[in-house]
């Protein structure tokens, strides 16, 4: 099995929330590194594991192929291993699309999780899952072919039943991964609005 690798200078000595930021099925693209830098500039300590071990995808088809080649179970194991050294500090879990799905799974299994920031992606929720009022914020395109309304409505209700404190922000007309400037989905207005709200959410978590 491979080990998830962190990017260079992934940790800065700061006072904000420690954040584990997980990439999408495209891999550790420049937009993910830029997002990490944005979070660091706001005073947060950011960990950015490379779950694809140096590989990236240029298209959605390539990204899906990489995801399927590695397998969902192995990706989750790599994310767990990446979180393990710092999870006792009370992490905020965050991720883009596939990374959001993985981040959700980690946060709901970690009773020390400080918060969950989901960008473009969610995951299923086991019926017996409980949280202690975990703060959760989701940012998603509207409509999003990967996160249809029926799914999101059910997800919201099920997340609420876990005890989580959930906020959902929808962005009409944006593409699925609208925060990545190098993808056709990019929507500058929606992306900047997302980061303003998300940074406020993280600041409140401390």
C-alpha positions in Angstrom: 0.0 0.0 0.0 1.2 3.5 -0.7 1.5 6.3 1.8 -0.3 9.6 1.4 2.4 12.3 1.0 2.1 15.9 2.3 3.1 18.8 0.1 6.3 20.7 1.0 5.8 23.4 3.6 2.4 21.9 4.4 2.6 23.1 8.1 3.0 26.7 9.3 3.2 27.6 13.0 0.0 29.6 13.4 -2.8 29.9 15.9 -5.9 29.1 13.7 -7.7 25.8 13.2 -5.6 22.9 12.0 -7.1 21.8 8.7 -6.8 18.6 6.7 -7.5 19.5 3.1 -8.3 16.7 0.7 -8.1 17.0 -3.1 -10.6 16.0 -5.7 -10.5 13.1 -8.1 -8.2 15.3 -10.3 -5.5 14.9 -7.7 -3.3 17.5 -6.0 -3.7 20.3 -8.6 -2.5 23.9 -8.3 -6.0 25.0 -7.2 -5.7 22.8 -4.1 -2.3 24.2 -3.3 -3.6 27.7 -3.8 -6.6 27.0 -1.5 -4.2 25.8 1.1 -2.1 28.9 0.8 -5.3 31.0 1.1 -6.2 29.2 4.3 -2.6 29.6 5.7 -2.7 33.4 4.9 -5.9 33.5 7.1 -3.9 32.0 10.0 -4.6 28.3 9.7 -2.3 25.4 9.9 -3.0 23.3 6.8 -2.1 19.7 6.0 -2.5 18.7 2.3 -1.9 15.0 1.7 -1.4 13.7 -1.8 -3.7 10.7 -1.9 -2.7 10.0 -5.5 1.1 9.9 -4.7 2.2 12.5 -7.3 -0.3 11.6 -10.1 -2.9 14.1 -11.4 -5.6 14.1 -14.0 -6.2 16.6 -16.8 -9.8 15.5 -17.5 -12.7 14.2 -15.6 -12.3 10.9 -17.4 -8.7 10.6 -16.3 -9.6 11.5 -12.7 -12.3 8.9 -12.6 -9.9 6.3 -13.9 -7.3 7.2 -11.3 -10.0 7.0 -8.5 -11.2 3.6 -9.7 -7.6 2.3 -10.2 -6.7 3.1 -6.6 -10.2 2.2 -5.2 -12.4 4.0 -2.7 -11.4 1.8 0.2 -7.7 2.5 -0.3 -8.2 6.2 -0.7 -10.1 6.3 2.6 -7.2 4.3 4.2 -4.7 6.8 2.9 -6.8 9.7 4.2 -7.0 8.1 7.6 -3.3 7.6 7.7 -2.7 11.2 6.7 -5.0 12.4 9.5 -3.7 10.1 12.2 -0.6 12.0 13.3 -2.6 15.2 14.0 -6.2 14.1 14.6 -5.8 14.3 18.4 -5.5 18.1 18.0 -9.0 18.6 16.9 -8.9 18.8 13.1 -11.2 20.7 10.8 -11.7 18.3 7.9 -12.2 19.8 4.4 -12.2 18.6 0.9 -13.1 19.2 -2.7 -15.6 16.8 -4.3 -14.1 13.3 -3.8 -12.0 14.9 -1.0 -15.2 16.2 0.6 -16.7 12.8 0.6 -13.5 11.4 2.3 -13.4 14.4 4.7 -17.0 13.7 5.8 -16.2 10.1 6.5 -13.2 11.1 8.6 -15.0 13.9 10.5 -18.0 11.7 11.4 -15.7 9.0 12.8 -13.5 11.5 14.8 -15.1 12.6 18.1 -12.4 15.3 18.4 -13.2 16.8 15.0 -13.6 20.6 15.3 -15.5 21.1 12.0 -16.3 19.9 8.5 -16.0 22.1 5.4 -17.3 20.4 2.2 -16.6 21.9 -1.2 -18.6 20.3 -4.0 -19.0 16.9 -2.4 -20.8 14.8 0.2 -21.0 11.2 1.2 -23.6 8.7 2.5 -24.2 8.7 6.3 -24.7 5.5 8.4 -28.0 5.5 10.3 -26.3 5.1 13.7 -23.9 8.0 13.2 -23.9 10.7 15.9 -22.0 13.9 16.5 -21.8 16.4 19.3 -23.1 19.4 17.3 -20.3 19.2 14.8 -20.2 22.4 12.7 -20.7 21.5 9.0 -20.7 23.8 6.0 -21.4 22.7 2.4 -20.8 24.7 -0.7 -22.3 23.3 -3.9 -23.3 24.3 -7.4 -27.0 24.5 -8.2 -27.8 22.3 -10.0 -24.9 19.9 -9.6 -25.1 16.6 -11.6 -23.0 14.9 -9.0 -25.0 16.3 -6.0 -28.7 16.3 -7.2 -31.3 18.1 -5.2 -33.0 14.9 -4.0 -29.7 13.6 -2.7 -28.8 16.9 -1.0 -32.2 17.2 0.7 -31.9 13.7 2.1 -28.2 14.3 3.1 -29.2 17.5 4.9 -31.9 15.8 6.9 -29.6 12.8 7.8 -26.7 15.0 8.7 -29.0 17.0 11.0 -30.2 13.8 12.7 -26.6 13.0 13.6 -26.6 16.1 15.7 -24.5 18.2 13.4 -25.0 21.9 12.9 -25.4 22.1 9.1 -25.3 25.1 6.7 -25.7 24.6 2.9 -24.7 27.3 0.4 -25.8 26.8 -3.2 -24.4 28.7 -6.3 -26.9 28.8 -9.2 -25.3 28.4 -12.6 -21.8 27.4 -11.4 -20.1 24.2 -12.6 -19.4 21.3 -10.3 -15.8 22.2 -9.4 -16.3 25.9 -9.7 -13.5 26.9 -7.4 -10.7 25.5 -9.7 -9.6 28.3 -12.1 -8.1 25.7 -14.5 -11.3 23.7 -15.1 -14.2 24.6 -17.4 -16.5 24.5 -14.3 -14.8 27.6 -12.9 -17.0 30.5 -11.7 -15.0 33.4 -10.3 -17.9 35.1 -8.6 -19.1 31.9 -7.0 -15.6 30.9 -6.0 -14.9 34.2 -4.2 -18.2 34.1 -2.5 -17.5 30.6 -1.3 -14.1 31.5 0.2 -15.5 34.6 2.0 -18.1 32.4 3.7 -15.8 29.5 4.3 -13.1 31.7 5.9 -15.7 33.2 8.2 -16.8 29.7 9.2 -13.2 28.6 9.9 -12.6 31.8 11.9 -15.6 31.1 14.1 -14.2 27.6 14.8 -11.0 29.2 16.2 
